[in-house]
Amino acid sequence: MTGSPLRVGIIGLGYIGKVHAHCYQSLPHCFPDSKIQAQLVSVLRSGLGRDAEFLHSLGDPLATTSIEEFFSQNLDLVDICSPNEFHHGQVKAALEKSIAVYCEKPLGLNLSQVRESSLAARRSGVLTHTAFTMRYIPAVQQAKAILAAGALGEIFSFRIHYFHNSYMDPMRPMSWRLRKETSGGGSLADLGIHMIDMVNHLLGDVEWVRCQTKTFITQRPLAAGISEMGDVDVDDWALCVLGLKNQAEGSIEVTRMSGGLGDSCRVEIFGNLGSIEIDFSQSGAVRFYDQRRKQYQLGSEGFALPAGERPLSAVLPQNKLSLGWFKDAHLGSIHDFLLDIVENKGSSASFEAALKAQEILEAAYLSADHNSEKIDLPLP
């Protein structure tokens, strides 16, 4: 490591905030020879008095409910892990102080907010990064190398699904994730935004969208242990068909109601010279079928990464130091951005990437609201 550690402030210390905090804490262990390290110095949260032992394990950073006190710590990076409704205002506050921003997805509640944040970042020149962590799966980067080499030829179609079963229990109480005004959407905004970014990242620009959504459990208890019910106004399931500028068409299906399937995610892409398959339960290697050779290949041996793309071997821990694929992906995303900050290099997952994904998300919801009408991009 060279120089002083980057001083990091985390906003929000719920589940995902703790994952991020653990990633910063793990950097010296997972990358003992890295040129970059980070020190967590400030935590902004809605209430104090919780997680004292965890905060102590992080080196006792300042924990505060005051955003002014949070920013008093001479920060190099703000990492936003708060509920979706707060992202826009907190991003704005960090950009106004010219501090690099890492933000969980989605970047805002709607396209207007994300456009504003993206424009503000571009005008200020502040480095930004969105937590599109699925990019940091080895099989995904391998697929990108194969696609960039043109090995699939003309892309015909694609099929993507991302399934969770986290909301199967009808008595699971209401939360901010189940109200559109605080979440921006349901399964499509929560899970689908990753898959929308996957299409942008691997296949290119989207030209039009059709979408349908459904809410299976329309009311839930307002809180655990009480009978009073509240209305759910976000989607439990969504199916989108997308047309790309390269004339390929394909589907994204997402749900948080997948029964015993649990955490299931798969990407399949078909072209006239072959196909690729990414199974996130076996995320170490893409499965590539070469139509000309009539044979399968695991991994991307023989294919070079696109120019300027940092190899994941530089940002992911070695197998023996793995934190598990989920935390590894978050660690890789964070580590990649820390290196960008040190090198003063723009991120491919910047707020511009978040804006592209948000526009498709908004078009999908607009289509669902209008009987699956075809919605052309860009939106006005």
N, C-alpha and C positions, 0 to 999 in steps of 0.2 A: 504494500500500500504506500502511496505517496501523498504527502499533504495531510491536512486535518480531516477528520470524518465530516461528511455532510451532516448538517444539523436538520433533523426531520421533526415536523409536527404532524400528529395524526388527529383528524377530526372524526369522532365517533369511535367508541371502543366496545361495540357489540361483537357479534360472532365474527364478521368479516374484518372488523378493526383489529381484533385479537390475532387473526390469521396474518394480517399485514405486519403487526408488531412482532410476531414470532419470526417472520421473514427477515426483518431488519436485524433482530437479535441473532439469527442463524448465519448471517453473512460471514463472520470471522471463522466459524466452524466449517462451513461448507466451502469457503473460498479463502483459505489461509494465505494464499499468495496473490490475492487480488489487489489491483491498484486502487480499489475504491472500497470504502467502508462508510457506514452511516451510524449516527447516534440519535436515538429518540430522546428529544429534550422537552417536548411539550405535547400534552394531550388535552383536547377540548371535548367535553361531553356534557350531556344534559343534567347529570347529577353526580355528586361526589359521594365518597364513603363506600364505594363498591370496589372489588378487585384489588384490595390493598396488597395482597401477596403477589399477584401478577404484576402490578406496577412496580413493586420492589424488585422483582426478577428482571425487569426491564431497565433497572438502574435508577429508579425513582425519578422519572421525568416530572416536570411540573404538570399537575392535573388541575384543570380549572373549568369553570362554566362561563368565563368571561373571554370573549373573542379578542378583546384588546390585550388582556394579559397573555393569551395564547400567542399572539403575534409579537409579544415583547421579547421573545427568546432568540432573536437574530437568526431566523430560519432560512435554510437554503431550499427546502422542499416542504410543501404542504401535501399531505396524503389524505384525501377525503373519502371516508367510509361511512358517512352518515346516511340516514334514510333519504330516498330520492328527492323528496320535496325541498331539501336543504341544499342540494348540490349547486344549484344556480347561484344563489346568494353567496355561498362560501367560495365558489370558484371566483366570482367577481371580486370578493375581498382579497383573495390571494393575488390575483392579477393586478389589482390596483397597487399592491405593494411590490410588484415585480418579482414575485417568488415563483419558482417552478412549481407546477401543479400536476399531481397524479390523482386521478379521480375514478372511482368505481362507476360502472355503467348502470343505467343510462346516464348521460351527462346532465340531463334535465327532464322535466315533466312533459315537455312538448318541443316541437320543432322551433318555435319562436325563441325559447330559452336557449336551446343549443346553438342556434344561429348567432345569438348575441354573444355567447361565451366564446365560440370559435372566432368570430370577428374580433372580439376584444383581445384574444390571445395573439392573433395574427398582427394586429396593429401595434401591440406592445412588444412583440418579439420575445415574449416569455415562452420557455420550453414547456410543453404539455404532453401528457400521456394518459390514455384511457385504458382501463383494466380489461382489455380484450385478451384474457389469459389463455383462451383456447389456441391462440397463435403460438403459444410456447409449449405445445405438445410436439414431441419429436416427429411423429407421423405426419403432422400438418406441415412442418417445414420441409420434410422429405417430399410430400405431395407438391408443394410449391416449386421445388426444384424440377420435378418431373414435368409439371405443367409449363414452367418457364422455358424448358427445352423443346417444347412442342411435341413431346413424345406421345400425347394422346391425339394429336392432329386436330381436326375440327371438332369442337366440343358440341355434342348433340344435346345432352340432358344431364340433370343431376337430381339426386334425391337425398334429403337430409332429415333426420329426426333427432329430437332431444327430449327425453321423457324423464320426469320425476314423479314420485308418488307421495310427495310431501303434504298434499292437501286432501288426501282420501278420507280422513276422519271428518264427518260432518259436524262434530262437536269441537273441532279445533277452532278456537275463538278468533274473532276479528283482529286484524292488525293493520298497520299502515299499508302493507302489501296488498290488501284486499279492497282498498279504496282508491279509485282513480285519481282523486284530487291529491293524494299523498304519494302514489306510486307511479302514476303516468300510464299504467296498464298492468295486465296480469301476466300470464305465462309467456305471451309474446314479447312483452317488454322485459321480463325477468330472464327468461331462457333464450327466447328467439333472437334477442339483440346480438347474442354471441354468434348465432348461426347466420344472421344477416351479415355481420362483419366477416364471417368465414367466406361467404359468397363474394363479397367485395375483395377480400384479401387474396383468394385463390383464382377467381374467375373473371373479375372485372365489373364494370358498371352495369347497374340494373336499369332497364328502360321502362318497364311497367310491372304492376302488381295487381293480383286479385287475391282476396282473402275472405275467409269466413271464420268466425269465432263462436264459442259457446261457453256459457257458465252453467255447470252442472249442479252446484250447490249455491243457491241464490240467497240464502240467509244463514248466518252463523251467530253463536252466542257473542254478545258484546265483550264479555270477559270470561275467563275460566270460572266455572262453578256457579254461574248465574243463568237464569232462564230467558232473560230479555235478549231478543235477537236483533241483529243489524243486517242491512242489505249489502250484498256483495255486488259491486258494479264493474268488476274486471273479469277477464276471460280465464277459464280453467283450461281451455284447449283452443288451438288455432291451427289453421291450415292455409298456407300461402302458396300461390303459384307465381313464379317470377319469370319475366322475359328479360334476357340480357342483350346488351348492344351487339354482342357477337352472334346473336340469333339463337343461342342455346336457351332452353326453357327447363324449369325444374321446380321442385317443391321443397318447402320447409314445413314440417309438422312438429308442434311442440305441445306439451301438456304437463301439468302438475298433478295429474290424476291417472297415473299409469299402472295402478295396481302393483303386482309383484315384480314388475320390470325394474322398478327403482331407478337408478341413475344410468340410463341407457342413451348413448349418443353414437350416431353413425353418419358418415358422409360418403356418398357414392357419386362418382363423376364418370360419364361415358363419352367417348369420342370415337372417331372412325378408325383410329389406330390403336385403341386400347381403352382401358378403364383403370381407375384407382378406387380403393376402398380404405377408409379410415374408421377403425373401430376403437372408440375411446377406452374400452375395457382392455385393449391390447395396444396401447398408445405408443409403444416403442418403435413400431415399424409400419409404414404404409404398405398395402398390398397392391402391386402394380401388375396388370395383365397386358402383355405386349402382343397385340393382334398379329403382327408380322411374324414373330417368332413362335406364336402359339404357346406361350409359357408365362408363368407367374414369377414375380420377383418380390421379395420382401425387402423393404428399404429402398434407398435411392442411390446405391453405389453406381458410379459412372455418370451421375448428373451433378452439375455444379449449381450452387446457389445463385440466385440473381445478384447482380452487382450491387454492393452496398448493404446487403442483408447480413447481419451479424449471426454467425453460426451459434446454434443453441448450446453447443459444447462450451461456449464462452460464458454462458449465463446460467446454466442449469448445474446442479450438484452432480458429482459422480454417483454411480449407482449405490455404492456402499455408504454414501452420505445422504441418500434420498430421504425426503420428508414425506413421501407418498406423492402420487401424481398430482393431486389437487394443490397441495402446498408448493410442490415443485413448480407448477405452472405460475402460481402467484409470485414465487420467489424469482423465477426467470423474468417475468414481466417487470418487477421492481428493479432487479439487478440491471436489466437492459436499460431502463430509464436512468438509473444512477450513472451508468457509463456514458449515456448521452449527455447528461449534465456536465460531467467532467470534460468530455470532448467537445462541448458546446455544439452538439449535433441534433438536428431535428428528429423526432421519433416518427416512424411510419404509422404508429397508433396514436397520433396526436389528436387534438380536438377536431381537426379536419376529418379524420377517419370516423370520429364519433358523429359528426354532422352527416356524413354520407349514410351511416347506419340509421340515424334518427329519421332522416327523410324517408327512407324505405319503410321504417316502422310506422311513421305517421300516415303514409300512403296506404299501408296495409289496414290500419284501423279505419281509415276513411272508406276503403273498399268494403270492409265488413259492415260498416254503418249504412251502406248503400247497396245491400243485397249482392255483395261480391262483384260490384261493378269494376271494370278495368280502370285503373288509375295510372295515368302516364306520368313519368318523371322527366325533368325536375318539377317539383311542386311550385306554385307561384309564391 
